[in-house]
Amino acid sequence: MTIFLYIINFIFFLTILKFKIILSQKLGLTLLSTKKTLHKNNSYLLGGIFLFFSIFTTYIYIKLFSDQILYINFYLVIFYFVIAFVDDRIKISPWMRLIGCFFVTIIVIYFDNSISIKTLNFFYYGILPFPESYFIKYIFPCLCLIILVNAFNFIDGIDGLANLIGISFIIYLIIKNPQLLQQFQIFIFCILLLTFANFKFSIFLGDSGNYLISIITGVILLKDNYLNPNLYYVEEIFLLLLLPGLDMIRLFIVRLKNKNSPFKGDHEHLHHKLFYKYGKRKTLFIYVLLVNMPIYGYYLNNSFLIFSLVITSVIYFFLIYFLSKSKDMEKKLLK
């Protein structure tokens, strides 16, 4: 049956490649090439549709033919896909997206206790229970999911970067819990196909694809924390998401300091700065390495926890300082 899932998803992928221009035009998902987009050709934001199809087929398969623990919360998948899909088409106000995501997420968590938080496992303090804390149980996981989705969305901007980071996140989760492989192998396969399509055929994830990868990652973390409180340390999850989180916090502070909206797009992300200095291939290598270095350093030796945190933060801020000299190159490229 798993082979059948591979086949139908691959056929759907080929269909998207064949009719990418028509589909993008009909759905309003064509991003025209400009000097500010960093792409020479038009971009087709069809990746989210393909990933949604892969999640949907996997979900149906598990429901009908498997007794696995379901790590896909389809209510969240549908909502986050729809709101991001609409944003890809007509651009929704960031505040409206935040408010909508907050209320829908907290409602879903209320009815699905398996993605709520009843305990937190700290490396230095052990497991701390929160049986009567409604903030920790419902509001905190809601905020975590929303922050993760927005931090991951900040990664998107260089061809293939969000795809590679998404794969690296899910691979680490599978290493920690090998049972996840059976449930998310199709999802990984489809992200790999999209990475190829991204480079060769200008098919991009769009917000809908970014939202799906990040909400899947977040739900896995919450569900594993609920079902097996000893599996992850809080500090471990922090290391996994460290680099995107640092970049998001820095940009929010800089934008507010400059009296701009914290959600206003710009080219001040770390991946943009790396791109202007080193080009696309080296940027992908450096960024993916920086994202994975702290978590695998910790995984190989738990005593590297603080060291991984400190050294990654130092490298990040050093790169931001060093790469600020590339502003002249940025202006030249955008002319």
N, C-alpha and C positions, 0 to 999 in steps of 0.2 A: 504493500500500500504506500510506503514511503517513496518508492520508485515512481509511483503514479503522481505523487505530489511534485516531485522533481520535474516530471515530464510536463504537467499542465502549467506549472509556473514558468518553465522554459519556453513553452509555446506562447504564453501570454507576453513574455519578454520579447520574443521575436515579433509578435504583433505590434507591440509598442515601437520597436525599431522601424518596422515597415511603414507605419502610419503616424510617425512622431509629429510631422508637420501638421497634418490634418487634425489629429487629436488635440494638439496644443492650441491650434487656432480655434477649434470648436469650443474648447473648454476655457479659453482665455488664459492659457498657461505658457505663452511665449514671452520670454524676456528678450527684448531687442538689444542687440549689441551696441554699446556706447563706450566711450573712453573710460568712463567711471566704473564699468562693470568688470574690467580687466579681461574680458573675453572677446576674441576676434569674431566669433560667430554668434548667431542667436542661440539662446539657451531655452531648452524645453523642460519645464518643471513637472515632469511626469513620474519622477522617482517615487513620490509618495503614493501614487496610485498603485504602482507595482508592488511596493512593500505592503500596502494595505491588503492587496490580493493575496500575498504570501501569508500574512497573518490570518486572514479570513479562512483560507483553505486549511491551514494548520489547526486552527480553532475547531473547524467542523470535523476534521479527522479525529482529533482527540475526543471530542464530545461523542462521536458515533462509534469509534473503533478502539479506543484506548481507555485504560483505567489510571493513567498518569495523574499526578497532581497538576492541575491547570495553573500555569504561571501567567496566562494571558487574561487580563481583565478587559473583556471586550467592550464594556461600557466606556471605559476610559479611552480605549483605542479608537472607538467610533467618534467620541466627542473631540478628542485632540486632533484626529485626522480632519474632521469636518471644519473645525474652526481655523486650522492652518491652511486647509484647501481654499476656503473662502478668502483668507488673507493673501494667499498666492494670487488670487484672481483680482480682488478689489482693494486690498490693503485695509484691514480693520485697525482702529485705534489701539495702540499697545495697552492702554488702560482698560479698554473694553475686553480685550483678550485676557488680561490678568484677572479681572473681576469674574468673567465667565468661567475661566479655568478654576478659580478658587472655589466658587460655589458648587460647581458640578463635581469637582474632585472631593470636596469634603462630604458631599452627599453620598458619593460612591463608597468612600472609606467607611462612612457610618453604617452602610448596609453590608459591607464586606470587611469583616473584622480581620481577615487574613492579611490585609495590607494596612492595618492600623499598627500602632506601636504599644506594646505592653511592657517591654524591657529594652534596655540599651546595654550593650556589652562593651565595656571600656578595657583597654589593654592594662592600665595601671590600677583600676578600681574594681574590675570584675563586672558582673551583671547587676544592674540597678533596675529594680521593678518599679513600674508606675501604674499600679492597678486602678487608682482612683483619679488619675490626672487626665482630664478630658483634653487639656491642651496638648499634652504629649501623645495621647492616644489618637486624636483626630486632626487637630489643627497643625501640629508639628509635621506629620508625614505629608499633609497637604502642601505645606510651605516647601518642604524638601523636594517634592515632585515638581512644583512650579519653578523653583530655583534651578533645579537640574535641567529642565526643559529650556529655560532661557539661557543658561550658561552654555548648553550644548549648541543652541542656535547661534551663539556668538562665534562658534568655530567655523561655521559655513562661510566661505568667502574665497577659498582657493580650491581649484578642481581636485576632487577626490579626498579632501582632508576630513570632512565630516564622516564619509564612508569608512575611512581607515580607522579613525578614532572610535567610531561606533563598533566596528569589528573587534578592536582591541579591548574595549570594555566588556563585550559579551564573551570573548574568549577567556578573559580573566574570571568572569563569573562561572563559566563552565569548568575551569580548572578547580575552582573552589567547590563546585557542586556538579560533578560529571553527569548526573541525571538530566541536567538541562540540555545536554547535547541532542538527545532524541527529540526534544520539543522545539529547539531553535536552529537545527541544522539547515532547514529550508530557508529560514530568515537570513542566516549567514550567507548561504549560497546566493540568495537574491541580492544582498548588499554587494557581494563580489561581482555579480553580473552588472550591477549598476555602476560600480567603480570602472569597469571596462567601458560601459556605455558613456560614462561621464567623460572619459579621456578621448574616446573615438567618435562619439556621436552627439556630444553636447547635451546629454540628458542629465538633468540635475535633480537632487533630492527635493529642493524647494523647502519651504517651511513645513509642509505636510510630512515629507520624509524625515526631516530633522526631529519633528515632534514625535513621530512614531518610534524612532530608534531610542530617543531619550525616555519616553514614557514606558517602553518595554524594559529598559535597563532599570529605571526607578522601581517599577512594580516587582521585578525579580528581587531586587535588594530588600524591599519591604517584606515581601512574602517569605524570603529565606530568613530574614530576621525574626519573623513571627513564628515560623515552623521550627527553626533551628537557631535559637538565640546565641549559641556558641560558635556559629559558623564565621561571623564577621565581627571584627572590632570596629567601633565608631571611628577610631583613628585610621583604620585600614580603608574604610570607605572615603574618608577625608583625603587620603593620599591618592586614591583612584581618581578623584575628581579635582585634584589640587590645581592643576594648571588652568583648566577652563574657568575654575572659580576665581583664581587670582586675576585672570584677565578681565572677567566680568566686573569684579569689585573695583579694580583700577579704573576701568572705563567709566563706570557709574560715577566715581568720585571726580574724575577729570571733567566729565561732561557737566556735572552739577556745578563744579567750580567755575566752568566757563559759561554758566547760566544757560546751558542747553538741556534739552530733554535727555534723561538717561537712556532712552530708547532710540535716540536719533542715530542713524547709521553713519559710520565714518570709516576711514582707513587707518585707524590707530590701533587696531588689534595686533597682537604679537605676530600672527601669521602674515598679516599684510607687511609689517616691518621686515620680517624675514624674507618675504617674497621680493620686495624692492631691492634688498641687498644681495640675495643669493639665487633668486629664480625659483621656479616651481618645484623641481625635483629635490633640491637640497632643502627647501622649506618643508616639504612633506616628511623627509627623513628626520630633520632636526625636531620638528614639532611632535611627531609620533614618538620619537625617542624620549623627549622630555616628558611626555604624558605617561609613558610606561616605566621610565627609569625609577621613580620613587616607589611605585607599588611592587615592582618585581624585586627591587633592592630589599624592601621589607619582607617580601614573600620568601626570599632565599635565606634571610637572616633577620629574625624579629628584633634583634638589638639595633637594627638600622632604622628603626622607626623615626626617632628624633633627627638622626643624621639625614635621612631621606627628605624629611620635611624642610629642614634648614637649607640643605644644599640646593634643592630644587627651587626654593624661594629666592635664594641668592642668585642662582643662574638666571632665573626669570627677570628679576629687576636689573641685573647687569645687562642682559640682552636688550631690555627696553631702553636703558640709558645709552648703550653703545649704538643701537640701531636708530636712535633719534637723529643721528648724523645723516641718515639716508633720506631726509625729507626733501632735499634738493632733487634726488633721483625720483622720488614719488611725484613731485610737481612736474618734472620733465616727462614722466611716463603718462601723466594724465592730460597733457596738453594736446 
